[in-house]
């Protein structure tokens, strides 16, 4: 079966986000009054698996093994069948 997954990886609360801070500074320089900017990465993955449960397990494994650093990142995944 074919599946599509969306995995969002972001920093855990309390970790410094240098890209977010730089973006916040640039937005303030442009006249926007922003207080916090946090940056995350979103991965869109098309793949095959025997079942929806297996697909969810595989995407979780992908995140744990490569896409997210468990020390500093949290992640959320969405998996759905693909046409």
C-alpha positions as CSV (number, residue, x, y, z in Angstrom):
1,X,0.0,0.0,0.0
2,X,1.1,3.6,-0.7
3,X,1.2,6.2,2.0
4,X,1.9,9.9,2.4
5,X,3.4,11.2,5.6
6,X,4.0,14.6,7.1
7,X,6.6,14.9,9.9
8,X,7.1,18.2,11.7
9,X,10.3,18.5,13.7
10,X,10.8,21.4,16.1
11,X,13.0,22.3,19.1
12,X,11.9,21.3,22.5
13,X,10.8,24.2,24.8
14,X,13.8,25.9,26.4
15,X,16.2,25.2,23.6
16,X,17.7,28.3,21.9
17,X,16.5,28.8,18.3
18,X,19.1,30.9,16.5
19,X,17.2,30.8,13.2
20,X,14.0,32.0,14.9
21,X,15.9,34.7,16.7
22,X,17.5,36.0,13.5
23,X,14.1,36.0,11.8
24,X,12.5,37.8,14.7
25,X,15.3,40.5,14.5
26,X,14.8,40.9,10.8
27,X,11.0,41.2,11.1
28,X,11.4,43.8,13.8
29,X,13.9,45.7,11.6
30,X,11.2,45.7,8.9
31,X,8.8,47.3,11.4
32,X,6.8,44.2,12.5
33,X,6.4,44.0,16.3
34,X,7.0,40.3,16.8
35,X,8.0,38.8,20.2
36,X,8.7,35.2,19.4
37,X,9.6,33.3,16.2
38,X,10.2,29.5,16.3
39,X,11.4,27.6,13.3
40,X,10.5,24.0,12.5
41,X,11.1,21.6,9.6
42,X,8.4,19.7,7.8
43,X,9.2,16.6,5.8
44,X,6.7,15.2,3.3
45,X,7.4,11.5,2.6
46,X,5.8,9.2,0.0
47,X,6.5,5.5,0.7
48,X,5.1,2.0,0.8
49,X,4.1,-0.2,3.8
50,X,2.0,-3.3,4.3
51,X,-0.6,-1.4,6.5
52,X,-1.5,1.9,8.1
53,X,-0.1,0.7,11.4
54,X,3.1,-0.3,9.8
55,X,3.3,3.0,8.0
56,X,2.9,4.9,11.2
57,X,5.6,2.8,12.9
58,X,8.0,3.3,10.0
59,X,7.6,7.1,10.0
60,X,8.1,7.2,13.7
61,X,11.3,5.1,13.2
62,X,12.5,7.5,10.4
63,X,12.1,10.4,12.9
64,X,13.9,8.6,15.7
65,X,16.8,7.4,13.5
66,X,17.4,10.4,11.3
67,X,15.0,13.3,11.0
68,X,14.9,14.4,14.7
69,X,17.5,14.6,17.4
70,X,15.8,13.2,20.5
71,X,18.0,15.3,22.8
72,X,16.7,18.6,21.5
73,X,13.8,17.9,19.1
74,X,10.1,16.8,19.3
75,X,8.2,15.7,16.3
76,X,4.6,15.1,15.2
77,X,3.7,12.8,12.3
78,X,0.6,12.4,10.2
79,X,0.2,9.4,7.9
80,X,-2.6,8.7,5.4
81,X,-3.1,6.4,2.5
82,X,-2.1,7.7,-0.9
83,X,-4.0,7.4,-4.1
